[in-house]
Amino acid sequence: MCKSNNLYIWQVKDLKYLFAYTVPLSAYLSFSSTGLWTYTAVIYAFGIIPALDVLFGTSDENLQEDEENKKKVNPVFDLMLYINLPIVFVLLFYFFNQIDSNIYSTSELIGLSLSAGILLATNAINVAHELCHRKNYFEKFIGKMLLMPCLYMHFYIEHNFGHHIKVATPDDGATAKYNQSVYSFWFTSTTKQYVDAWKKQMELLKIKKLSFFSIKNDMFWYHIIQPVYLLIVFALFSAKAFVFAIIVGIIAFLFLECINYIEHYGLLRNKNASGRYERVQSHHSWNSNHNIGRIVLYELTRHSDHHFKSAKKYQILKSYEESPQLPFGYPASILLSFVPPLWFKIMNPLVPRKTEEKK
């Protein structure tokens, strides 16, 4: 009986991750609405969630070893990620159909596009980020398919083989420099990561003694798959839907870059006596323990542990005392970054002193 009760308690406790599906729900409400209600997902993501973060506070509690071992192998947590694939594509195609079938004002089209971008940033790119770190081909495939409508499939190569190695160094395009605005970062990060993804792809091919036209050239395939996706949208819907497919993809990856910005702003690793950078530690990423943001983003906000041990599954990520802490949850931090003077005023004093001196 005790064993059964423990199982029941475990199941109820971990149903909290179903809350991640509230973003797709808010996107659906946006797509099926007119007027101000087309901004439902925007209001939810950047108004209601930050308010809930304040209301429910933070928690630095970590799992006990026996709990961690059980959660690590439980397939329910993986299933919660997989379900995002049909959810995202059904809603995305519903969005295209709505764009085609209705006449909207400019403000409504902006609301719909931002809502679709938020859907892709949270339940496509964020989930893809988790799955693309897995070793299983099936999970990587789902991750790459979720990156496709975001027009950011090269993220898989650059993030796994570049960012995780070069994080918190001047060579990393996804690490924002001290006193760099998010708008400047959008340009430097997107361009450098794209170039670095090609460089890394060529290195991988060279190691395997393969040519540019090898079937193993993932970057080559990404530049076929993404245009094919756009052409399918054009064929199934219209030129208008085709244009909005591009727009929402751009919005999605710019939201991703906002997250990159707040996750590593101003942080740098030290060099050792040999001139090489120290090993990535839990203090080389900003962390956030705000409870609601953690659940909605599948623990992405415990980013310090993710970089410390990148293969760790989201449900067992830990909070470390030595990790620098964001003063707000992710949505509120993104909003703050949109006002650079205010961001610098609040965040610069929190950047570790040794990092500031190096800059």
Secondary structure, DSSP 8 states (H G I E B T S, - for coil): -HHHHHHHHHHHHHGGGGGGGHHHHHHHHHHT--GGGGGHHHHIIIIIHHHHHHHH-B------HHHHHHHHH-HHHHHHHHTHHHHHHHHHHHHHHHHHHS---HHHHHHHHHHHHHHHIIIIIHHHHHHTTSS-HHHHHHHHHHHGGGT-TTHHHHIIIIIHHHTTSTT-TTS--TT--HHHHHHHHHHHHHHHHHHHHHHHHHHTT--TTSTT-HHHHHHHHHHHHHHHHHHHS-HHHHHHHHHHHHHHHHHHHHHHHHHHTT----B-TTS-B----TTSS-B--BHHHHHHTTTTT-HHHHHHSTT--GGG----TTS-B-SS-HHHHHHHHTSHHHHHHHHGGGS-HHHHHH-
